[in-house]
């Protein structure tokens, strides 16, 4: 092209209207060529949609598509349909007749444009029609609603013609101010970008009718003073305002837009990597030139001014490729350049390894042939990429690594870019959080997480045949490996596996998550030392398909604004293990957690697969004696406070014990979950064999305490905790014991006394104001002598506590004392409980008042002072003989020196714990210790 054809208007020297007409004609020439290429890539019905759109926005006719009402804004500026358009309309509706309006009717539709990939080398059969409907800024809200309804109607009609159309209403005045209420392309990220969207519009837009962009008439070298240049053109009437549409300039792009647009393309790349990584690289190339960024749309405009109108050279995708190619080559990033070329080749979708359709080489094929020739590609490269729909695990995984590396690099580049310039994105905080979390969920690695390797790379990864084998790794530990094809045990050693895993279920979960195994896949099994059989393997694969149907639904934005929580949980019990020999099987009445006389635990291992609200699939394995309580703890710990609860499925495919174990475990998990939902600080007690497991159910901080036997459990239940902590007992724990019945009666802020007579002995149990438990075995004579000393002591403690409070609060702080009797008619019947009235305390009861005061001494030890009928006995005076002295005094007060037990009636611990800080169970423990010492002394002196 010779230089004299280049147009370089200078505002100060005056502008010839003929020059402006020539420039407009050049843009329209390119526009016509792109529109023709758009039609070439469409079916006849789709072509009719493009042809009719200007007419459908120009008129309101009841028999034409998109009609809403006679009041809907209509009239496309400067548009008059040609004979071909009218013929197309009459083919659609034979009775349609076009009547030009007389005079100068309003034309509120200022411009109609296509934008995006249409007319470019990237257009394919699935390309959307993104239509910008630029309207009069003065339309009322009702008129805009009517126009939107018309667009919605046209979208439905276009769908019947095989076109997926999206219509976007654009108010030019608001748009130039950066204000818009909606997305403006089907690939728009909303608040993330404005100028970059405008850049894409100016270099890809295809004008269908109405006013033409005023931007066309401002030279690229005058972009920096766009407003001044435009004002001169309009004020001096070089152009008529009714002929042009002003959508603003590209003189300066805020750096935050690169960050926001880059993050958006990173997110889009998760599902559509090749298209989005191409755009991501362009954003990176732009950002790397900041602040001296020259947009591609300005290069496009400069080329038109220079009369370089070759469509292939002006193709938006080719121009973008050239920019990114120069950027990567300049940095020496050859691997990333190779990925860029694969992205472009796959986007163009012209398989060069196959002959052209109808032996006709399309313009896209010819263009791609020239490109790949320059790249030095051969038939082998073409064949590999053209078979992408048939790529299986190994090829997909290799490609995923390249894509993953690019995503990671892109994220780091954007982060560094933001730090270096100390910028924030134009994207709002909510969208920013959503995008970051989508990326994290898709590509972040963490313990137990099963990777999704097929990032939109291959439509079908199912393998025809696979081999699953157990073996040993380099360290001699057991592992599982998955191989392509059907291999024998000997052949396995000669092949490299698709994937290895220490455990079986993460490997099967990986196969299911990525669609590597489907119902038609043949899986050869070499179980090694495991007990896994083929029937169990196929049952496991069926369980995975039922529990986690693929593909997974898209994650809602709201879910990403909160912490990831489980939505579906599958527990697989005893994989490859059977706790019974074939002649044994548990019945419905047996507890799989304590089966038979030896109370055997039938749960040997648990594999947990959990799908969370971010679509992360996570595997965990539990084995050994604490497998079940540890799994239950982690399951409950993952639940959010007061949130939705996950769907839970338990499977145990063992041939004999499986169903009973699965039912027991599912009931256990649901009961524990109900206890967690019931109240804060609840505890859950589980028994496995002779051992007990206490789970502290604080949402988000579940703690597990193992208790070896019943004695240890009683001690644990007796620990002071100064807050109400009820205990929920598993339905099959503590069989034959009275504790479940006692703990079920627990009430806050009262004292509960339980007693059970066992021949000459009685067992006393107290639940204090915070449900801490105290238990003591004592000799039994009658109910009066059993309960009176304890009740007198509890009343003294309660009174002592209330006297430390203001008078107006003392009545509220007083605690009721409730008494219950436990009975078991026979060993085979359950315990019964009966509420009892307190015994009457007689004035002649032969009880000595024994008050104890415990204080710390200087060496940190406890110092005891006892008052027996107000007679003081101090360790300061008697030392180690304190209790013997008290015993002698008591015996001296009794007739015939009887040696029956004595009891503490009052106890002060304020010296040890301060005012109001003690709990009743602490008084009871000291009481028991002091009584034991005194009564032992009574026997000895």
JOJO-V439709 format. One line per field, one symbol per residue. psi: psi as a letter, one per 20 degrees, with the letter a starting at -180 (. if undefined). burial: b if it has 16 or more other C-alpha atoms within 10 Angstrom, else e. A space follows every 10 residues. Layout:
# JOJO-V439709
psi=???
burial=???
This chain:
# JOJO-V439709
psi=pqhiippmqo ghiqpphhgh hgghhghhgg ghghhghghh jqrhhhhhgg higgghihqo phjqqjpgri ippqoppjpp qrhhghhhhh hgohjpppop qrbmqqnioh qpqqqcipjr iipahjpqoo ppnprpijpr hghhgghhhg ghghggghhi jjpoqppopo ohghghjjpq irqjrijqkd ihqghhghgh ghiiqophrb qqphhhjoqh ijhhlggggg gggghjkhqp hiiqpojrrk hppphhhhgg hghghgghih hmggghhghg hggggghhip jlpoqhhhgg ghhghjknjp hghiphhggg ghghghgghh ikmhghghgg hgggghhhln oiiqqqpkkp orhgggghgg ghghikqahg gggghijhij pagghghghh gggghggggg ghghghgggg ilrqqiqrhg hgggghhggg hhipqrpipp poinmkgpio jpqgqrpppp bqahjjqprq qpqqroqrgh hhijqpqhqq qhqgghghhg gghjkhpaii ppoppnicir jprghhghhg hggghhhmpq qqqqpqhhhi irqpqphppp poplpjqoiq rhiqpqrhiq oiimpahjlq oiohqppppp prijkppppq pprahjgghg ggghghhipq pkrqqqpppp pojqhgiggg gggggggghh ghhhhhigrq jqqppqpocj qqppoomopi lpqpppphah ghgggghjpp ikqpnqpppq hjqlpjqigh gghhipqqkr ppppqppnci qqpppppahj kqppqppqqp grhghghghg hgghhggggh ghiiqqgiih hhippqoqpq ppqohrhjqr qqpppqqqqp oqhjplppoo pqppqqahji rppppqoolj ppoqihgici jghhggghgg hhiqpjlqkr qrqpiqppjh hgirpjiqqh hhghghgggg hggghhhhhh .
burial=eeeeebbebe eeeeeeeeeb eebbebbeeb bbbbbebbbe bbeeebbbbb bbbbbbbbbb beebbbbbee ebbbbbbebe beeebbeebe eeeeebeeee eeeeeebbbb bbbbbbbbbb bbbbeebbbb bbbbbbeeee eeebebbbbb bbebbbbbee ebbbbbbbbb bbbebbeeeb eeebbeebbb bbbbbbbbbb bbbbbbbbbb bbbbbbbbbb eebeebeebb eebeeeebbe eeebbbbbbb bebbbbbbbb bbbbbbbbbb eebbbbbbbb bbbbbbbeeb eeebbbbbeb bbbbbbbbbe beebbbbbbb bebbbebbee eeeeebbebb bbbbbbbbbb bbbeeeeeee eeebbebbee ebeeeeeeee ebeebbebeb bbbeebbebb eebbebbeeb bebbeebbee eeebbbbeee bbebbbbbbe bbbeeeeebb bbbbbebbeb bbbbbbbbbb beeeeeebbb bbbbebbeee ebeeeebeeb bbbbbbbbbb bbbbbbbbee eebbbbbeee ebeeebbeeb bebbbebbee eeeeeebeeb eeebbbbbbb bbbbbbbbbe eeeeebeeeb bbbbbeeeeb bbbbbbbbbb bbbbbbbbbb bbbeebbbbb bbbbbbbbbb eeeeebebbb bbbbebbbbb bbbbbeebbe bbbebbbeeb bbbbbbbbbb bbbbbbbbbe ebbbebbeee eebbeebbeb eeebbbbbbb ebbbeeebbb ebbeebbbbb bbbbbbbeee ebbbbbbbbb bbbbbeeeeb eeeebbbbbb bbbbbbbbee bbeeeeeeee eebbbebbbb bbbbeeeeee bebeeeebee eeeeeebbbb bbbbbeeeee eebbbbbbee eebbeeeeee ebbbbbbbbb beeeeeeeee ebbbbbbbbe ebeeeeebbb bbbbebbbeb beebbebbee e
